Amino acid sequence: MKKLAIIGASYLQLPLIKKAKEMKLETHVFAWAANDVGEKEADYFYPISIIEKEKILKKCQEISIDGICTIASDLAVITVNYVASVMNLPGNSMECTELSTNKHLMRQAFFLNHDPSPKSLLAAGIDDLKDISLDYPVIVKPIDRSGSRGITKLESSEGLKEAIEDAKKQGFDKHVLVEEYVSGQEYSIECISNNGKHHFLAATKKYTTGTPHFIETGHLEPAPLSDELLEKIKNSVFHALDSLKIKNGASHSELKISDTGDIKIIEIGGRMGGDFIGSTLVASSTGIDFVRGVIDIALGNPIDLKPMYTGCPTGIRFIFTDQDLKVLEELKKDDHIVLVDSEVHIIKEGTVTDSSTRFGYYIFKAKRIEDLEKYLPKGE
């Protein structure tokens, strides 16, 4: 039986663990002990933090693993690629890892390779910007976080110092990016790469709370895009993946498109998208087993991207307020809608600050995009 190491044990990794066991693989899961679902689901669990890559390497060498992977976690990607590089297993280089997990280095790579991306400045504090004239609005964000953590849009210099300090608190590297704000509809592009060849899987339309923190409120696949624009997007994303030296595994590219069709790549993760995009929406909307593809690449197997079934438009809406629950009840009564999955938590007083503090979700599908759109959030 082949042995697969999985970095992370939260609900994000559960589809990966389950798929590996379905494929008759022995699962070896590494994470800080926190009573997460992956600890119970794994064949073998090791209470080692995902950032302790040397300890994880040593254990993986002892186990003699056949592959290593993760989904939806930038932090875990660092350890995955480190172990894969040392053990000569399929993965991405450490240079790629730096470029795809540090947003400042990512922007530099985009600039050098002429990929369309917002201009940005690196700062450790407000003093780094004292002699620089900024064109507002701007976005302030950590250089090494995801899930809308520490992101603030500013229309003027008022609040800049506070936004920088908040972003620093949310990040691990105590530097932030101050970047030009790009207007337009936001999308993500889900791809899988194998030995440097990139395969497009799906385009996702994203819904957010908008200014100032842009927390994601929902997603829709497939995104309603023209064939011409989609081809332009693919070319831009594939070129940017090459700029980041992503050769193996999943990727999640976030971009904005203006009303005139101008594309700006915001950032790219060398891993599957979170928010159930990679683990659920891609398979539901395309019929392609994305999770299996990630595992096959990690093991050095050929990948099979033929649809298992005919997909159909699929959406997810996240729960912020009682209004989202009312929409869920309306959706359940609609004969055109199939409720795929849901999880509802008690809604507490206070503002949702990032994607990890939302109060649940519901995933639903229909034969037509138009039937889904009325149940997706309004706003940006």
C-alpha positions as CSV (number, residue, x, y, z in Angstrom):
1,M,0.0,0.0,0.0
2,K,1.4,3.4,-1.0
3,K,1.9,6.0,1.7
4,L,0.7,9.6,1.3
5,A,1.7,12.4,3.7
6,I,-0.9,15.1,4.1
7,I,0.1,18.4,5.8
8,G,-2.8,19.9,7.8
9,A,-5.7,18.2,9.7
10,S,-8.4,20.9,9.5
11,Y,-11.7,20.5,7.6
12,L,-9.8,21.9,4.6
13,Q,-7.8,18.7,4.3
14,L,-10.7,16.3,5.0
15,P,-11.6,15.9,1.3
16,L,-8.0,15.1,0.6
17,I,-7.8,12.5,3.4
18,K,-11.1,10.8,2.4
19,K,-10.1,10.7,-1.3
20,A,-6.7,9.2,-0.5
21,K,-8.4,6.4,1.6
22,E,-10.9,5.9,-1.2
23,M,-7.8,5.3,-3.5
24,K,-6.6,2.7,-1.0
25,L,-3.7,4.8,0.1
26,E,-2.3,4.8,3.7
27,T,-2.7,8.4,5.0
28,H,-0.1,10.0,7.3
29,V,-1.4,13.4,8.5
30,F,0.7,16.0,10.2
31,A,-0.6,19.0,12.2
32,W,-0.6,20.6,15.6
33,A,-2.9,18.6,17.9
34,A,-6.1,20.5,18.1
35,N,-8.8,17.7,17.9
36,D,-9.4,18.6,14.2
37,V,-11.4,16.2,12.0
38,G,-8.3,15.1,10.1
39,E,-6.8,13.7,13.3
40,K,-9.6,11.1,13.6
41,E,-9.9,10.4,9.8
42,A,-6.2,9.7,9.2
43,D,-4.7,6.2,9.3
44,Y,-1.8,7.8,11.2
45,F,-1.7,11.2,12.9
46,Y,1.5,13.0,14.0
47,P,1.1,16.0,16.4
48,I,3.8,18.1,14.7
49,S,3.0,21.7,13.6
50,I,2.8,22.1,9.8
51,I,5.6,24.8,10.0
52,E,8.1,22.3,11.6
53,K,9.3,21.1,8.2
54,E,12.5,19.5,9.5
55,K,10.7,17.3,12.0
56,I,8.1,16.4,9.4
57,L,10.9,15.6,6.9
58,K,12.5,13.3,9.4
59,K,9.3,11.4,10.1
60,C,8.5,11.2,6.4
61,Q,11.9,9.7,5.8
62,E,11.3,7.1,8.6
63,I,7.9,6.3,7.1
64,S,9.3,6.2,3.6
65,I,6.4,8.1,2.1
66,D,5.5,7.8,-1.6
67,G,4.1,11.3,-2.0
68,I,3.2,14.5,0.0
69,C,0.5,17.1,-0.6
70,T,-2.0,19.6,0.9
71,I,-4.9,21.6,-0.3
72,A,-6.0,25.2,0.4
73,S,-3.2,26.2,2.7
74,D,-0.3,28.5,1.7
75,L,1.5,27.8,4.9
76,A,1.4,24.0,4.4
77,V,2.7,24.3,0.8
78,I,6.1,25.4,2.2
79,T,6.5,22.2,4.1
80,V,5.1,20.1,1.3
81,N,7.6,21.4,-1.3
82,Y,10.5,21.2,1.2
83,V,9.9,17.6,2.0
84,A,9.3,16.7,-1.7
85,S,12.5,18.5,-2.7
86,V,14.7,16.7,-0.2
87,M,13.1,13.3,-0.8
88,N,13.0,13.7,-4.6
89,L,9.2,13.4,-4.8
90,P,6.9,15.3,-7.2
91,G,6.3,18.9,-6.1
92,N,7.5,22.4,-6.8
93,S,10.9,23.9,-6.2
94,M,11.7,26.0,-3.1
95,E,12.2,29.0,-5.4
96,C,8.7,28.5,-6.7
97,T,7.5,28.2,-3.0
98,E,9.0,31.5,-2.1
99,L,7.5,33.2,-5.2
100,S,4.0,31.8,-4.6
101,T,3.8,32.3,-0.8
102,N,5.3,35.8,-0.5
103,K,3.2,38.4,-2.2
104,H,6.0,40.9,-2.5
105,L,8.3,38.4,-4.3
106,M,5.3,37.4,-6.4
107,R,4.7,40.9,-7.5
108,Q,8.4,41.3,-8.4
109,A,8.2,38.1,-10.5
110,F,5.1,39.4,-12.3
111,F,6.8,42.8,-13.0
112,L,9.9,41.2,-14.4
113,N,7.9,38.8,-16.6
114,H,5.4,41.5,-17.8
115,D,2.3,39.9,-16.2
116,P,-0.5,42.4,-15.6
117,S,-0.7,43.0,-11.9
118,P,-1.2,46.0,-9.5
119,K,1.7,48.2,-8.5
120,S,2.7,47.7,-4.9
121,L,5.2,48.8,-2.2
122,L,6.7,46.8,0.6
123,A,6.5,48.4,4.1
124,A,7.4,47.4,7.6
125,G,5.7,50.5,9.0
126,I,4.3,53.9,8.2
127,D,7.8,55.5,8.2
128,D,8.7,53.5,5.1
129,L,6.2,55.5,3.2
130,K,6.9,59.0,4.5
131,D,8.6,60.2,1.4
132,I,6.3,58.4,-1.0
133,S,3.3,59.9,-2.6
134,L,0.5,57.3,-2.8
135,D,-2.3,57.4,-5.4
136,Y,-5.5,56.5,-3.5
137,P,-7.4,54.3,-3.1
138,V,-5.0,51.6,-2.0
139,I,-5.2,48.2,-0.5
140,V,-3.1,47.2,2.5
141,K,-2.5,43.5,3.1
142,P,-0.1,41.0,4.8
143,I,2.5,39.5,2.4
144,D,1.9,35.9,3.5
145,R,-1.8,35.4,4.4
146,S,-5.0,34.4,2.7
147,G,-8.7,34.2,3.6
148,S,-9.2,38.0,3.6
149,R,-7.1,38.3,6.7
150,G,-5.7,41.8,7.4
151,I,-6.9,43.4,4.2
152,T,-8.1,47.0,4.2
153,K,-9.0,49.4,1.5
154,L,-8.2,53.1,2.1
155,E,-9.6,56.1,0.2
156,S,-7.0,58.5,1.8
157,S,-4.0,58.5,4.1
158,E,-6.4,58.5,7.1
159,G,-6.1,55.2,8.8
160,L,-3.0,54.1,6.9
161,K,-0.9,53.5,10.0
162,E,-3.6,51.5,11.7
163,A,-4.2,49.4,8.5
164,I,-0.4,48.6,8.3
165,E,-0.3,47.6,11.9
166,D,-3.4,45.4,11.6
167,A,-1.9,43.7,8.5
168,K,1.4,43.0,10.3
169,K,-0.5,41.4,13.2
170,Q,-2.3,39.1,10.8
171,G,0.9,38.1,9.0
172,F,3.9,36.0,10.0
173,D,6.5,38.1,8.1
174,K,6.1,41.6,9.7
175,H,6.0,43.4,6.3
176,V,2.9,44.4,4.4
177,L,2.0,45.4,0.8
178,V,0.5,48.7,0.0
179,E,-0.9,48.3,-3.5
180,E,-3.0,50.2,-6.0
181,Y,-6.6,49.4,-5.9
182,V,-7.9,47.6,-9.0
183,S,-11.6,48.0,-9.8
184,G,-13.6,45.4,-11.7
185,Q,-15.3,42.0,-11.1
186,E,-13.2,39.5,-9.2
187,Y,-12.7,35.9,-10.4
188,S,-10.5,33.0,-9.6
189,I,-9.1,30.5,-12.0
190,E,-8.6,26.9,-10.9
191,C,-5.8,24.9,-12.7
192,I,-3.7,21.8,-12.3
193,S,-0.2,21.5,-13.6
194,N,1.8,18.4,-14.4
195,N,5.5,18.6,-15.3
196,G,5.1,22.2,-16.4
197,K,2.0,21.7,-18.5
198,H,-1.0,23.7,-17.2
199,H,-4.6,22.5,-17.4
200,F,-7.5,24.9,-17.0
201,L,-10.4,23.4,-14.9
202,A,-12.8,26.2,-14.0
203,A,-13.4,29.9,-13.7
204,T,-15.1,31.1,-10.5
205,K,-17.0,34.3,-10.0
206,K,-16.5,35.7,-6.6
207,Y,-18.8,37.8,-4.4
208,T,-17.4,39.9,-1.5
209,T,-18.5,42.3,1.2
210,G,-16.6,45.0,-0.8
211,T,-14.8,47.8,1.0
212,P,-13.0,47.9,3.3
213,H,-12.1,44.2,3.9
214,F,-13.4,42.3,0.9
215,I,-14.5,39.1,2.8
216,E,-15.9,36.6,0.4
217,T,-19.6,36.1,0.6
218,G,-20.1,33.5,-2.2
219,H,-18.8,31.9,-5.3
220,L,-20.3,30.7,-8.6
221,E,-19.0,28.1,-11.1
222,P,-18.8,28.3,-14.0
223,A,-18.3,32.1,-14.1
224,P,-20.4,33.6,-16.9
225,L,-17.6,34.7,-19.3
226,S,-17.5,34.8,-23.0
227,D,-15.3,32.3,-24.8
228,E,-13.1,35.1,-26.1
229,L,-12.5,36.6,-22.7
230,L,-12.0,33.1,-21.1
231,E,-9.2,32.3,-23.7
232,K,-7.5,35.6,-22.9
233,I,-7.7,34.8,-19.1
234,K,-6.2,31.4,-19.7
235,N,-3.3,32.8,-21.6
236,S,-2.6,35.4,-18.9
237,V,-2.8,32.9,-16.0
238,F,-0.7,30.2,-17.7
239,H,2.0,32.8,-18.4
240,A,1.9,34.0,-14.7
241,L,2.1,30.4,-13.5
242,D,5.3,30.1,-15.5
243,S,6.6,33.3,-14.0
244,L,6.1,31.8,-10.5
245,K,7.7,28.5,-11.7
246,I,4.7,26.4,-10.8
247,K,5.1,23.1,-12.5
248,N,3.2,20.6,-10.4
249,G,-0.1,20.4,-8.6
250,A,-3.1,22.7,-8.1
251,S,-3.1,26.5,-8.5
252,H,-5.7,29.2,-7.5
253,S,-5.3,32.5,-9.4
254,E,-7.2,35.5,-8.3
255,L,-7.8,38.3,-10.7
256,K,-10.0,41.3,-11.6
257,I,-11.5,42.2,-14.9
258,S,-12.5,45.7,-15.7
259,D,-15.6,46.7,-17.7
260,T,-13.4,47.0,-20.8
261,G,-11.9,43.5,-20.4
262,D,-8.6,44.6,-18.9
263,I,-7.1,41.8,-16.7
264,K,-5.1,42.3,-13.6
265,I,-3.7,39.3,-11.7
266,I,-4.0,40.0,-7.9
267,E,-2.2,36.9,-6.6
268,I,-1.7,33.2,-7.3
269,G,-1.5,30.4,-4.8
270,G,0.4,27.2,-5.7
271,R,-2.4,25.2,-4.1
272,M,-6.1,24.5,-4.4
273,G,-8.5,27.3,-3.6
274,G,-10.2,27.2,-0.2
275,D,-13.9,28.0,0.5
276,F,-14.8,24.6,-1.0
277,I,-13.9,25.9,-4.5
278,G,-11.3,23.2,-5.3
279,S,-12.7,20.4,-3.1
280,T,-16.4,20.7,-4.1
281,L,-17.3,23.4,-6.7
282,V,-14.9,22.2,-9.4
283,A,-16.1,18.6,-9.3
284,S,-19.8,19.6,-9.1
285,S,-19.6,22.1,-12.0
286,T,-17.2,20.2,-14.3
287,G,-17.4,16.5,-13.3
288,I,-13.5,16.5,-12.9
289,D,-12.0,15.0,-9.8
290,F,-9.7,17.8,-8.9
291,V,-8.7,16.3,-5.5
292,R,-7.7,12.9,-7.1
293,G,-5.6,14.8,-9.6
294,V,-3.7,16.5,-6.8
295,I,-3.0,13.1,-5.2
296,D,-2.0,11.5,-8.5
297,I,0.5,14.2,-9.2
298,A,2.0,13.9,-5.7
299,L,2.5,10.2,-6.3
300,G,3.9,10.6,-9.8
301,N,0.9,9.0,-11.4
302,P,-0.6,10.1,-14.8
303,I,-3.5,12.3,-14.2
304,D,-7.0,11.7,-15.7
305,L,-9.0,14.9,-16.2
306,K,-11.9,13.3,-18.1
307,P,-15.2,14.3,-16.4
308,M,-16.7,11.5,-14.3
309,Y,-20.1,12.9,-15.0
310,T,-21.8,15.9,-16.5
311,G,-21.4,18.9,-14.2
312,C,-23.8,21.7,-13.7
313,P,-23.6,25.2,-12.4
314,T,-22.9,25.3,-8.7
315,G,-22.8,28.1,-6.1
316,I,-21.9,28.6,-2.5
317,R,-23.2,31.3,-0.2
318,F,-21.6,32.0,3.2
319,I,-23.6,32.9,6.3
320,F,-23.0,36.3,7.8
321,T,-26.5,37.3,9.1
322,D,-30.0,36.1,9.6
323,Q,-30.8,37.3,6.0
324,D,-28.5,34.5,4.7
325,L,-30.6,32.0,6.6
326,K,-33.8,33.4,5.1
327,V,-32.4,32.9,1.6
328,L,-31.5,29.3,2.6
329,E,-35.1,28.6,3.5
330,E,-36.3,30.1,0.2
331,L,-33.8,28.1,-1.7
332,K,-35.0,24.8,-0.1
333,K,-38.5,25.4,-1.5
334,D,-37.2,26.0,-5.1
335,D,-37.7,22.9,-7.3
336,H,-35.0,24.1,-9.7
337,I,-32.3,24.0,-6.9
338,V,-30.5,21.0,-5.4
339,L,-29.0,21.7,-2.0
340,V,-25.6,19.9,-2.0
341,D,-24.3,20.6,1.5
342,S,-24.7,23.1,4.3
343,E,-23.4,23.9,7.7
344,V,-25.0,26.5,10.0
345,H,-23.5,27.9,13.2
346,I,-25.2,30.1,15.7
347,I,-24.9,33.7,14.5
348,K,-23.3,35.8,17.2
349,E,-23.2,39.6,17.7
350,G,-20.3,41.3,16.1
351,T,-18.7,41.8,12.7
352,V,-17.2,38.9,10.6
353,T,-13.6,39.9,10.3
354,D,-12.3,37.4,7.8
355,S,-13.4,34.1,6.1
356,S,-12.6,32.0,9.2
357,T,-15.2,33.9,11.3
358,R,-18.3,33.4,9.1
359,F,-21.2,31.4,10.5
360,G,-21.4,28.6,8.0
361,Y,-22.3,28.1,4.3
362,Y,-24.6,26.3,1.9
363,I,-23.7,24.8,-1.5
364,F,-26.3,24.4,-4.2
365,K,-26.6,23.6,-7.9
366,A,-29.1,23.9,-10.8
367,K,-29.2,23.2,-14.5
368,R,-29.0,26.9,-15.3
369,I,-26.8,29.7,-13.9
370,E,-29.8,32.0,-13.9
371,D,-31.6,29.8,-11.4
372,L,-28.6,30.1,-9.0
373,E,-27.9,33.8,-9.3
374,K,-31.0,34.9,-7.4
375,Y,-29.7,33.0,-4.3
376,L,-26.2,34.4,-4.5
377,P,-25.2,37.5,-2.5
378,K,-25.5,41.0,-3.9
379,G,-22.6,43.4,-3.8
380,E,-19.1,43.2,-5.2
